[in-house]
Amino acid sequence: MTRKAKRSPNDATHERLTLENVPGPSAEWSTIEKFALTFNGYEVHGSFDACAEIANAQRSASLTDLRTCLFYEQRRWRHFGYDPDASTMEYIHGIVEKIRLKIAAGESE
């Protein structure tokens, strides 16, 4: 079964990302959530299951892995109907910081 996330009008390819586009280290969930939806992990990986596999394994080798994890966390917590707890926010802030580091290093995959 393929599930589609709502596409953002600000869909951003990796190449278009700049540090200014990525939420800062202390960004609130609402800001991170909007950024997470600039990438559609279901579409990139072809299915909900493929996206979930990467996110649940917490893969972080590439910019695509990181954005997949962030996208999936946004979808997960949207499904739960409430904001992430403190320990999940630590994980999410870690993902965002790794995204920032990859962009700063010029990585685009």
C-alpha positions in Angstrom: 0.0 0.0 0.0 1.4 3.4 -1.0 0.5 6.4 1.1 1.0 9.9 0.0 1.9 12.8 2.2 0.6 16.2 1.5 3.1 18.0 -0.7 4.4 21.3 0.4 4.4 24.2 -2.0 8.0 24.6 -0.9 9.3 21.2 -1.9 13.0 21.5 -1.9 15.5 19.3 -3.7 18.7 18.7 -1.8 20.5 20.9 -4.3 18.2 23.9 -3.4 18.8 23.6 0.3 20.8 26.2 2.1 21.6 26.6 5.7 19.1 29.4 5.8 16.3 26.9 4.8 17.1 24.5 7.6 15.6 25.1 11.1 18.1 26.1 13.7 19.3 24.0 16.7 16.6 25.2 19.0 13.7 25.4 16.5 10.3 24.5 17.7 8.4 21.5 16.4 6.0 23.6 14.3 9.0 25.0 12.3 10.7 21.6 12.0 7.4 20.1 10.9 7.1 22.5 8.0 10.7 21.9 6.9 10.2 18.1 7.1 7.3 18.4 4.6 9.6 19.9 2.0 10.7 16.3 1.2 8.3 13.5 0.5 9.9 10.2 1.7 7.0 8.1 0.4 7.5 9.5 -3.1 11.3 9.3 -3.1 11.4 5.7 -1.9 8.3 4.6 -3.8 6.2 3.4 -0.8 5.3 3.8 2.8 7.1 0.6 3.7 10.4 1.6 2.1 10.3 5.0 3.8 9.4 3.4 7.2 12.3 0.9 6.9 14.8 3.7 6.5 13.3 5.8 9.3 12.8 3.0 11.8 16.4 2.0 11.3 17.4 5.6 11.9 19.7 5.6 8.9 21.8 8.7 8.6 24.5 7.9 6.0 23.2 10.4 3.5 21.2 13.6 3.2 18.4 11.5 1.7 18.4 9.1 4.7 18.3 12.1 7.1 15.5 13.8 5.3 13.6 10.5 5.1 13.9 10.1 8.9 12.7 13.7 9.5 9.8 13.4 7.1 8.7 10.1 8.7 8.9 11.5 12.2 6.6 14.4 11.1 4.1 11.9 9.6 4.4 9.6 12.7 3.6 12.4 15.1 0.9 13.9 12.9 -0.7 10.4 13.0 -0.4 10.3 16.8 -2.2 13.7 17.0 0.2 15.4 19.4 3.7 16.9 19.5 6.8 14.7 20.0 7.9 14.1 23.6 11.2 15.5 24.9 13.4 12.5 24.1 12.0 12.4 20.5 12.6 16.1 20.1 16.3 15.4 21.1 16.4 12.8 18.3 14.7 15.2 15.8 17.0 18.1 16.7 19.9 15.7 16.1 18.6 14.9 12.6 18.2 18.5 11.8 21.8 19.2 13.0 23.1 16.4 10.8 21.2 17.8 7.9 22.8 21.2 8.5 26.3 19.6 8.7 25.8 17.8 5.4 24.6 20.9 3.7 27.5 22.9 5.1 29.9 20.2 3.7 28.3 20.5 0.3 26.7 17.1 0.3 23.6 16.7 -2.0 22.7 13.0 -1.9 
